[in-house]
Amino acid sequence: MSHQTLQLRQMTQPPTDARDWLALDHQLCFALYAASLAMTKAYKPLLAPLGLTYPQYLAMLVLWEGDGISVSQLGERLTLDSGTLTPLLKRLAALGLLQRRRDPQDERRVLLRLSAAGLALKAQALAVPQTIACATACDLQQISTLTAQLKALRHQLGAALIPPPAGSGSPSPSL
C-alpha cells in the first residue's frame, strides 16, 4: 500500500481519541478552505482571457441568469454585503460589462443591467464550467451530489448561527 493511500485511509477514518480531532487533517474547515483555494486557482487561467476575477465571474453568472436585478439581490445570491459588492460592480462597469442605475421607483435601490459586451461575454464563458468539471475528475452526478451537500452544509451552518429561543435549551453537538 502506498504512503498516499495509507494517508488517505487515515484521513477518512474518524479519530478514536477526542484529542485527535485537533489534527489539521480532521478539520472540515481546513478541507473546505484548501478546496476553495484549489478551485479558485483552477479558475484563474480560465477567467484571465475573459478579463474577469473569480468574484467578478460569480457576479456575472448571476446576472446572466437574470438581468436587471438590484445590488441587494445580487448580494443575497452571492452572500456578499454591499461594501464588498460596490467596488466589484464599479470595476465591471468600468470594463463596460454592466450599467448601474438608480431604480426610478425607489432611489435607494441600484439596478444592474448587462451591456451588449456583458451579454456577449457569456458565449465566451461557456467552456469554463465544462473545463472545471473535467479538472475535478468527477462525473456530473458526483458534482451534483457534492454541490447539494455543500449547499445543505452552508444552510445548516447558517441556521446554527441563529441563537435558540430563550428557555428552549440548546441541542448538544454529537460527533
Stockholm file with secondary structure:
# STOCKHOLM 1.0

chainA/1-175         MSHQTLQLRQMTQPPTDARDWLALDHQLCFALYAASLAMTKAYKPLLAPLGLTYPQYLAMLVLWEGDGISVSQLGERLTLDSGTLTPLLKRLAALGLLQRRRDPQDERRVLLRLSAAGLALKAQALAVPQTIACATACDLQQISTLTAQLKALRHQLGAALIPPPAGSGSPSPSL
#=GR chainA/1-175 SS CCHHHHHHHHHHSCCSSGGGGGSGGGCHHHHHHHHHHHHHHHHHHHHGGGTCCHHHHHHHHHHHHSSSCBHHHHHHHHTCCHHHHHHHHHHHHHTTSEEEEEETTEEEEEEEEECHHHHHHHHHHTHHHHHHHHHHTCCHHHHHHHHHHHHHHHHHHHHHTSCCCTTSCCCCCCC
#=GC SS_cons         CCHHHHHHHHHHSCCSSGGGGGSGGGCHHHHHHHHHHHHHHHHHHHHGGGTCCHHHHHHHHHHHHSSSCBHHHHHHHHTCCHHHHHHHHHHHHHTTSEEEEEETTEEEEEEEEECHHHHHHHHHHTHHHHHHHHHHTCCHHHHHHHHHHHHHHHHHHHHHTSCCCTTSCCCCCCC
//
